[in-house]
Amino acid sequence: MNNEKVLCLTDLTMSFGNKRVLNGVNLEVYKGQIIGYIGPNGAGKSTTVKIMLGLIEGYHGTIEIFGENIARGDFAYKRKIGYVPETAEVYDNLTACEYLTFTGELFGLSSVEAEKKAFNLMKEFNLESVFHQRLSSFSKGMRQKVLIISSLLHDPDLLFFDEPLSGLDANSVMIIKEILNQLAARGKTIFYSSHIMDVVEKISNRIILLVEGRVVADGTFAELQAQNKEGTLEEIFNQITGINNHKEIAEKFVGIVSEGSNHG
């Protein structure tokens, strides 16, 4: 494994009002790692990512990215980062060409370079025919591909993907997974947050589980399996988070749904 440190969080805490969202997260991430960053809703995953991206302030602790403390206010590190948020706003009135060229220019590409690269990447997703159509006409899956392209256009060294496969069909999912593997092989570091456990299990070479703002598990899938005596990542997740009564909840839920109904 490459021992070049890309990211370091030390005693990271964050509160919103009286609610403590992160409780002293310590983390070191190295070049070429694909980190599966998982946890229940409200565990603090998106908050961690947004703090690292400089989108949320008011945290305590230290964050170093590419060896620089981000609190110093030098935002040069952001040029080397790509980000696909869980729910992204795209400019509906722009065409894919306009949106991607604009994004590329923000990261220092010339408009000619950005447009050419964007078109070639769209072509690989079989979207070249809609390159000059407005994003308002795009399906969710098509928009998601545009967002993934926009995050990679400037060839970043560190990628934050929050549910990047949302809305994609099975073939596209396989392509994106392979893209991530090849990026990591070229030394890119990927922070991958998702609720789709089987994908996290397959693509991550390190899995970090966050519960109530604390890191409660950190290791390869094989290491987590050995520690928890469980089969799939989903089962390990359920064991660690203490939620193992899915069947009972489902039975009660369906029981309520069918209360008072006289079908059949």
C-alpha positions in Angstrom: 0.0 0.0 0.0 1.1 3.5 -0.8 2.1 5.3 2.5 1.5 8.8 1.1 -1.1 10.4 3.4 -3.8 12.3 1.5 -6.2 13.0 4.3 -5.9 13.3 8.1 -8.7 14.0 10.5 -7.8 14.5 14.2 -10.4 14.7 16.9 -13.0 16.1 14.5 -16.2 17.1 16.4 -19.2 19.0 15.1 -22.4 20.2 16.7 -25.5 21.8 15.2 -27.1 23.6 18.1 -27.3 21.2 21.0 -26.9 18.1 18.8 -23.5 16.6 18.6 -23.1 15.1 15.1 -19.5 14.1 15.1 -17.8 12.8 18.3 -14.1 12.9 17.8 -13.4 11.3 14.4 -9.8 10.2 13.8 -8.9 9.1 10.4 -5.9 8.8 8.1 -6.4 8.0 4.4 -3.7 7.1 2.0 -3.1 7.5 -1.7 -4.9 5.0 -3.9 -7.4 3.8 -1.3 -11.1 3.3 -2.0 -12.7 4.1 1.3 -16.3 2.8 1.8 -17.7 5.3 4.3 -20.9 3.9 5.7 -23.3 4.3 8.6 -27.0 4.6 9.4 -28.9 7.8 8.4 -27.8 10.6 10.7 -24.5 9.0 11.6 -22.6 12.1 10.3 -21.2 10.8 7.0 -22.4 13.7 4.8 -21.4 16.2 7.5 -17.8 14.8 7.5 -17.5 15.1 3.8 -19.0 18.6 3.7 -16.5 19.8 6.4 -13.6 18.3 4.4 -14.9 20.1 1.3 -15.0 23.4 3.2 -18.8 23.6 2.8 -19.5 23.6 6.6 -17.5 25.6 9.2 -17.7 25.7 13.0 -16.0 22.3 13.5 -13.4 21.5 16.2 -10.3 19.4 15.6 -7.9 19.4 12.7 -8.3 18.5 9.0 -5.3 18.1 6.8 -5.7 17.5 3.0 -2.6 17.0 0.9 -0.6 17.9 4.0 -2.3 21.4 4.4 -4.5 22.4 7.3 -7.7 23.5 5.6 -8.5 25.9 8.4 -5.7 28.2 7.1 -8.0 29.3 4.3 -5.8 28.4 1.4 -8.3 26.8 -1.0 -5.8 25.6 -3.6 -6.4 22.0 -2.3 -9.9 22.2 -3.7 -8.6 22.2 -7.3 -7.4 18.6 -6.7 -10.8 17.4 -5.4 -13.8 16.0 -7.3 -17.3 15.7 -5.6 -20.6 14.1 -6.4 -23.1 15.1 -3.8 -26.1 12.9 -2.8 -28.5 15.5 -4.1 -27.0 17.9 -6.5 -28.5 20.9 -8.1 -27.7 21.3 -11.8 -28.5 24.3 -13.8 -31.5 23.0 -15.7 -31.5 25.8 -18.2 -27.9 25.0 -19.4 -27.1 22.3 -21.9 -24.8 19.5 -20.8 -22.1 21.1 -22.9 -22.5 24.5 -21.2 -22.6 23.0 -17.7 -19.6 20.8 -18.1 -17.5 23.5 -19.9 -18.4 26.0 -17.1 -17.4 23.4 -14.4 -14.1 22.6 -16.2 -13.3 26.4 -16.4 -13.9 26.7 -12.6 -11.1 24.1 -12.2 -8.7 25.9 -14.5 -9.3 24.2 -17.8 -9.6 26.4 -20.9 -13.1 26.4 -22.4 -11.9 24.6 -25.5 -10.1 21.9 -23.5 -13.1 21.5 -21.1 -15.6 21.2 -24.0 -13.6 18.6 -25.9 -12.9 16.5 -22.8 -16.6 16.7 -21.7 -17.8 15.6 -25.2 -15.4 12.6 -25.2 -16.5 11.6 -21.8 -20.2 11.9 -22.7 -19.5 9.8 -25.7 -18.2 7.0 -23.6 -21.6 7.0 -21.8 -23.4 7.0 -25.2 -24.7 10.5 -24.4 -23.0 12.5 -27.3 -26.4 13.0 -29.0 -27.7 15.0 -26.1 -24.5 17.0 -25.5 -26.3 20.2 -26.7 -29.6 19.5 -25.0 -30.8 21.3 -21.9 -30.3 19.4 -18.6 -34.0 19.9 -17.8 -34.8 17.2 -20.4 -32.4 14.6 -18.9 -33.5 11.6 -16.9 -32.1 11.1 -13.3 -29.6 8.6 -14.6 -28.4 10.9 -17.4 -28.0 13.7 -14.9 -26.0 11.5 -12.6 -23.6 10.6 -15.4 -23.2 14.4 -16.1 -22.4 14.9 -12.4 -19.8 12.1 -12.4 -18.2 13.6 -15.5 -18.1 17.0 -14.0 -16.4 15.6 -10.9 -13.7 14.0 -13.0 -13.2 16.6 -15.7 -10.1 18.2 -14.1 -8.4 14.9 -13.3 -8.6 15.3 -9.4 -6.4 13.3 -7.0 -9.1 13.0 -4.3 -12.8 12.1 -5.0 -15.8 12.3 -2.7 -18.7 10.3 -4.0 -22.0 10.4 -2.0 -24.4 7.8 -3.5 -22.9 8.2 -6.9 -24.9 5.3 -8.5 -28.2 6.8 -7.7 -30.6 6.4 -10.7 -28.1 4.4 -12.8 -29.0 1.1 -14.6 -27.1 -2.1 -14.0 -24.7 -1.7 -17.0 -23.8 1.9 -15.9 -23.2 0.7 -12.4 -20.7 -1.9 -13.6 -18.9 0.7 -15.7 -18.7 3.2 -12.8 -17.3 0.5 -10.5 -14.7 -0.4 -13.1 -13.8 3.4 -13.5 -13.3 3.7 -9.7 -11.0 0.7 -9.7 -8.9 2.0 -12.5 -8.7 5.5 -10.9 -7.5 4.0 -7.7 -4.9 1.9 -9.6 -3.6 5.2 -11.0 -3.2 6.6 -7.5 -6.4 8.5 -7.0 -8.0 8.3 -3.6 -11.7 7.7 -3.4 -14.1 8.4 -0.5 -17.2 6.5 -1.3 -20.4 6.9 0.8 -23.4 4.7 0.1 -26.2 2.7 1.6 -25.9 0.0 -1.1 -23.8 -2.4 0.9 -23.0 -5.0 -1.8 -21.4 -2.3 -3.9 -19.4 -0.9 -1.0 -18.3 -4.5 -0.2 -17.1 -5.1 -3.8 -15.3 -1.8 -4.6 -13.7 -0.7 -1.2 -10.3 -1.8 -0.1 -11.1 -0.2 3.3 -14.4 0.2 5.0 -15.1 2.7 7.7 -18.4 2.5 9.7 -19.6 5.6 11.5 -22.3 5.3 14.2 -23.5 8.4 16.1 -20.5 10.4 14.9 -17.9 7.8 16.0 -15.8 5.4 14.0 -16.9 2.0 15.3 -15.2 -0.2 12.6 -12.3 0.4 10.2 -10.6 -2.3 8.1 -10.8 -4.4 5.0 -13.9 -6.4 4.4 -12.0 -9.5 5.3 -10.9 -7.9 8.6 -14.4 -6.9 9.5 -15.7 -10.3 8.6 -13.1 -11.9 10.9 -14.0 -9.5 13.8 -17.8 -10.0 13.5 -18.2 -13.6 12.4 -20.8 -12.5 9.8 -21.0 -13.1 6.0 -22.0 -10.0 4.1 -21.2 -6.4 4.8 -25.0 -5.8 5.2 -25.0 -8.5 8.0 -21.9 -7.0 9.6 -23.5 -3.5 9.4 -26.6 -4.8 11.1 -24.7 -6.6 13.8 -22.5 -3.6 14.7 -25.4 -1.0 14.6 -27.5 -3.4 16.7 -30.4 -3.5 14.3 -31.4 -7.1 13.7 -35.1 -7.2 14.0 -35.9 -6.4 10.4 -38.4 -9.3 10.1 -40.4 -8.2 13.1 -40.5 -4.6 11.9 -41.6 -5.7 8.4 -44.3 -8.0 9.8 -45.7 -5.2 12.0 -45.6 -2.7 9.1 -47.4 -5.0 6.7 -49.9 -5.9 9.5 -50.7 -2.2 9.8 -50.9 -1.7 6.0 -53.5 -4.6 5.8 -55.5 -3.5 8.9 -59.2 -3.3 8.1 -58.8 -4.2 4.5 -61.2 -6.7 3.0 -59.3 -7.6 -0.2 -60.0 -11.2 -1.4 
